[in-house]
Amino acid sequence: MLDLAEMVHLGERKLQQGFKEIFGTTVFGYLHDYRMEQAKIMLSGTKMQVAEVSNAVGYAHLGYFAQAFKKKFGITPKECQLGKKPLK
């Protein structure tokens, strides 16, 4: 986060406040949502295995990925892969 703040010539706190004001979420919340959306696209549009998708979006542990995915969409990654539509 500090590197990003330095790149845009702001303090870390000022960057976080401005980001939340504009986007309605934190930088990390935005990144998490983006990663989950990318995972959903990969699961429903490719033949990638769930573990491959998990790694592709930056999760080292499949269990953490599956838990985060289910929390975000209300279905498991495998259910998404099999064509079930997300609840959220």
Wavefront OBJ file of the C-alpha trace (Angstrom):
o trace
v 0.000 0.000 0.000
v 2.854 2.343 0.814
v 4.331 1.860 -2.677
v 1.017 2.836 -4.249
v 0.750 5.905 -2.014
v 4.249 6.963 -2.989
v 3.483 6.463 -6.680
v 0.602 8.932 -6.498
v 2.449 11.281 -4.118
v 0.044 10.856 -1.208
v 0.385 9.603 2.308
v -0.924 6.104 2.900
v -3.770 7.302 5.111
v -4.835 10.001 2.651
v -4.838 7.453 -0.170
v -7.005 5.067 1.839
v -9.473 7.803 2.784
v -9.757 9.118 -0.772
v -10.144 5.654 -2.228
v -12.917 4.764 0.188
v -14.689 8.067 -0.494
v -14.622 7.514 -4.254
v -15.178 3.755 -4.482
v -17.112 3.104 -1.274
v -14.708 0.403 -0.119
v -11.123 -0.006 0.969
v -8.277 -0.708 -1.440
v -8.102 -4.263 -0.109
v -11.874 -4.686 -0.317
v -11.794 -3.537 -3.931
v -8.940 -5.922 -4.718
v -10.764 -8.801 -3.007
v -13.945 -8.140 -5.005
v -11.948 -7.914 -8.225
v -10.179 -11.204 -7.522
v -13.472 -12.941 -6.767
v -15.077 -11.596 -9.952
v -12.105 -12.814 -11.984
v -12.381 -16.224 -10.313
v -16.081 -16.400 -11.180
v -15.304 -15.619 -14.818
v -12.565 -18.256 -14.945
v -14.716 -20.896 -13.291
v -17.692 -20.369 -15.552
v -15.852 -19.697 -18.787
v -12.872 -22.039 -18.845
v -11.945 -25.633 -18.152
v -9.574 -24.619 -15.350
v -9.671 -26.655 -12.165
v -10.744 -24.899 -8.968
v -7.203 -25.170 -7.573
v -5.792 -23.535 -10.718
v -8.258 -20.658 -10.444
v -7.452 -20.275 -6.758
v -3.760 -19.926 -7.560
v -4.426 -17.643 -10.536
v -6.254 -15.109 -8.376
v -3.595 -15.203 -5.674
v -4.766 -17.718 -3.071
v -2.115 -20.106 -1.747
v -4.668 -22.250 0.107
v -7.637 -23.743 -1.698
v -9.731 -23.816 1.491
v -9.380 -20.067 2.049
v -10.311 -19.422 -1.573
v -13.390 -21.645 -1.392
v -14.500 -19.990 1.845
v -14.047 -16.463 0.432
v -15.812 -17.401 -2.815
v -18.798 -18.874 -0.994
v -19.016 -15.851 1.296
v -19.008 -13.517 -1.712
v -21.372 -15.421 -4.038
v -23.333 -17.857 -1.862
v -22.182 -20.896 -3.829
v -18.987 -22.938 -3.860
v -16.428 -22.573 -6.640
v -17.297 -26.095 -7.829
v -21.005 -25.207 -8.027
v -20.091 -22.156 -10.097
v -17.961 -24.323 -12.351
v -20.905 -26.683 -12.837
v -23.137 -23.812 -13.973
v -25.043 -22.862 -10.820
v -25.761 -19.135 -10.740
v -24.381 -17.065 -7.834
v -26.925 -15.948 -5.237
v -25.334 -12.538 -4.794
l 1 2 3 4 5 6 7 8 9 10 11 12 13 14 15 16 17 18 19 20 21 22 23 24 25 26 27 28 29 30 31 32 33 34 35 36 37 38 39 40 41 42 43 44 45 46 47 48 49 50 51 52 53 54 55 56 57 58 59 60 61 62 63 64 65 66 67 68 69 70 71 72 73 74 75 76 77 78 79 80 81 82 83 84 85 86 87 88
